[in-house]
Amino acid sequence: MTLSKMPLLLLLVALARLGFAQDDEEHADDIEERNLDAVQCVRINDIDNIDIVDSDTLIFRMRGDTVYRNDLPHRCPGLRSDDTLMYRSSVGRLCNIDIVTVLEDWGFGFAPGASCGLGMFQPITEEIADEMVRAGE
């Protein structure tokens, strides 16, 4: 490569890096914007049903039309779509710092199984929730 082409090459590399940096900033803005819609807590009295998508994701269907996706911060081993969940709260809300526990059916009663921490509650549409549940089956 000749010395006269070197500045052009450096300019192209700098422009490419600038483009990647802008893409990273836009991606970070998208994530931040989505998280602005997320809520930390839901009222327990408003929970109509909880669907277990897989060992990473729960769907909270609330009274009315609100549906939340909850991506667990850590995989919850053994969590299956037909499991029953138990949760407790002294403040009437279930929050991203709370824990749900799988109730295992032993035939003669239930026993506590794996416990899993919750994440943020991200609003989604009913259609997306239905699709997620079907895909998880």
Helices and strands as residue ranges (DSSP letters): G 3-5, H 6-37, E 41-43, G 44-46, E 47-54, E 57-62, E 67-71, E 84-87, E 93-95, E 99-105, E 110-117, E 121-124, H 126-136
